[in-house]
Amino acid sequence: MSKAEGIELLTRAHDRLREAVAGVPESAWGAPTPCGEWTVRQVFNHARLDQQAYGAAVTGSGWPEEDPFQPVDGLGADATASLDKALADVAAVYGGLPADADEVATPLGPLPLPVAAAAAAMDAGVHAWDIAVATGQASPLDDELAEGIRLAADRLADHLRTSFGVFAAAREVPEGAGRAEELLAFLGRDPYWTPAGS
């Protein structure tokens, strides 16, 4: 994957996260999600703070003031604006990186630029899915996006799982499952999760 492909992947994942957040009904912010005990509000805050951290890791400034892994179960005055700022900031940082950059600083340590972009895209795209399925929206995670994200998942997920407990154990999926279902299952999610079954 080239720098341009990595940036395009990150842009698509950001778009899917924005769309999922915009589609949350006012009554659904407290709904359960595939992320354990987290509500939609908490997943939103976690995703926003994680993207902020991806930008800050490169620039050295603008780190989140809150812990992304202890996200508050509340919303600020303008949640959409705060998300837009975090996504625009990290997109600008990644877009400004030289194409020949060997490694990029990330919250997970230095990574090759395409992997770093895919890691940020993984965070945005999978949490877009969490928010969408928790609030009755169509899945924003298509096979093409999932295939791009898999570059980061294959490299990082097992380390994150064993060292930090970020993902649950990988799940099996039925034969013939698509790339999106396979990615979600690899990251420990039930690809067929519904609020009713939570």
Number of C-alpha atoms within 10 A of each C-alpha: 13 12 21 14 14 24 23 18 26 30 20 18 28 26 18 24 31 18 16 24 22 12 16 18 11 7 8 16 21 16 15 24 25 25 19 10 11 19 24 27 24 26 26 29 25 23 26 26 23 23 27 23 24 28 26 20 20 17 13 10 11 14 17 14 8 12 13 19 14 11 19 17 15 15 14 9 8 8 16 15 11 16 22 15 14 20 27 16 18 24 21 12 16 21 17 9 13 10 13 9 11 11 14 19 18 20 17 12 10 15 17 15 26 25 25 27 31 28 28 29 30 25 22 29 29 26 28 27 24 27 32 25 22 25 24 14 15 11 17 24 25 14 15 11 22 24 18 25 28 24 18 21 23 13 12 14 22 19 14 15 16 12 9 9 12 15 17 18 16 18 15 14 17 8 7 8 12 14 18 22 22 25 26 22 19 23 23 20 22 17 23 12 14 15 13 7 7 12
